[in-house]
Amino acid sequence: MDANETLLLKDEVYRIVGCAMEALNGLGHGLHEKPYENALAVEFGLQGIPFVQQPRFDIFYKTVNVGEYVPDLIGFNSVVVDAKVIEAITDHERGQMLNYLRITRHKVGIILNFKRAKLEWERIVLDRTR
């Protein structure tokens, strides 16, 4: 990345990760995913971050609706947020997030892993040029 290129939704991602760290510090690590998702929703509200929790998106295959995807959260009406409690973020989660971004038509997603005392997180960007 050259110096003129800026990270897409950099400030929004920074604020979401800050909320995740706050939630992890408040709850501790290693719980199930739902309490972290709910704590993120509380923290987003406290921080004035616009969000929707558990919105529904139809999944289409050749113009036929074949199901739905329900993300944990969408912050700033543009960032798909996926709360996890897993050993490590792998290519499996990265691939899932790319699919989630295609389905939601958003460009940026964040995978947050609350398994350990230190938050593990990754920012995933859907590059439509490839």
C-alpha positions in Angstrom: 0.0 0.0 0.0 1.5 3.4 -0.9 1.4 6.4 1.3 -1.5 8.0 -0.6 -3.8 5.0 -0.1 -6.0 5.2 2.9 -7.5 2.2 4.7 -11.2 1.9 3.9 -13.3 2.8 7.0 -10.2 3.0 9.1 -11.7 5.2 11.9 -14.9 3.0 12.0 -12.8 -0.2 12.4 -10.7 1.5 15.0 -13.7 2.4 17.1 -15.3 -1.0 16.7 -12.1 -2.8 17.8 -12.0 -0.4 20.8 -15.5 -1.4 21.8 -14.5 -5.1 21.5 -11.5 -4.5 23.8 -13.8 -2.8 26.3 -16.3 -5.7 26.1 -13.5 -8.2 26.6 -12.0 -6.3 29.5 -15.5 -6.1 31.1 -16.6 -9.7 30.6 -13.3 -11.6 30.6 -12.4 -14.1 28.0 -13.7 -17.6 27.0 -17.5 -17.2 27.3 -19.8 -18.2 24.5 -20.1 -15.8 21.5 -23.6 -14.4 22.4 -22.6 -12.4 25.5 -19.8 -10.7 23.5 -22.2 -9.8 20.7 -24.6 -8.4 23.2 -21.9 -6.5 25.1 -20.7 -5.0 21.8 -24.3 -3.8 21.1 -24.3 -2.2 24.6 -20.9 -0.6 24.0 -21.8 0.6 20.5 -24.8 2.3 22.1 -22.7 3.9 24.8 -20.2 5.1 22.3 -22.8 6.5 19.9 -22.0 4.1 17.1 -25.0 3.4 14.9 -25.6 -0.3 14.5 -28.1 -3.0 13.8 -28.0 -6.4 15.6 -29.0 -9.6 13.8 -30.3 -8.1 10.6 -31.5 -10.5 7.9 -30.1 -10.8 4.4 -31.5 -13.1 1.7 -29.1 -15.4 -0.1 -29.7 -15.9 -3.8 -28.5 -18.6 -6.1 -29.3 -17.9 -9.8 -32.0 -15.4 -8.8 -33.7 -17.9 -6.5 -33.8 -17.2 -2.7 -32.1 -20.2 -1.1 -31.8 -19.0 2.5 -30.7 -16.1 4.7 -27.6 -14.9 6.5 -27.9 -13.2 9.9 -24.8 -11.3 10.9 -24.1 -10.6 14.5 -23.8 -6.8 14.0 -23.4 -4.2 11.4 -21.7 -1.1 12.7 -21.9 2.3 11.0 -24.2 0.8 8.4 -21.1 -0.4 6.6 -18.9 -2.8 8.7 -20.0 -6.5 9.2 -18.9 -7.5 12.7 -18.5 -11.2 13.6 -17.9 -12.2 17.2 -16.1 -15.5 17.7 -14.7 -17.7 20.5 -12.4 -20.0 18.6 -8.8 -21.2 18.8 -7.6 -18.8 16.1 -8.8 -16.9 13.1 -8.0 -19.0 10.1 -8.7 -19.0 6.3 -12.0 -20.6 7.1 -13.3 -17.5 9.0 -11.7 -15.2 6.4 -13.5 -17.0 3.6 -16.8 -16.9 5.5 -16.4 -13.2 6.0 -15.8 -12.6 2.3 -19.1 -14.5 1.6 -20.8 -12.4 4.3 -19.5 -9.2 2.6 -20.8 -10.4 -0.8 -24.2 -11.2 0.7 -24.6 -7.9 2.6 -23.0 -5.9 -0.2 -20.6 -4.2 2.3 -16.9 -3.9 1.7 -15.4 -4.2 5.2 -15.8 -6.9 7.9 -14.1 -7.5 11.2 -13.6 -10.9 12.8 -13.3 -10.5 16.6 -12.0 -13.5 18.6 -12.8 -13.3 22.4 -11.1 -16.7 23.3 -8.2 -15.2 25.2 -7.4 -12.3 27.5 -5.9 -10.4 24.5 -8.4 -9.7 21.7 -7.5 -11.3 18.4 -9.1 -9.4 15.4 -8.8 -9.2 11.7 -10.1 -6.6 9.2 -11.3 -8.2 6.0 -11.9 -6.2 2.8 -13.9 -7.4 -0.2 -11.9 -6.4 -3.2 -14.4 -6.4 -6.1 -11.6 -5.8 -8.7 -10.3 -9.4 -8.5 
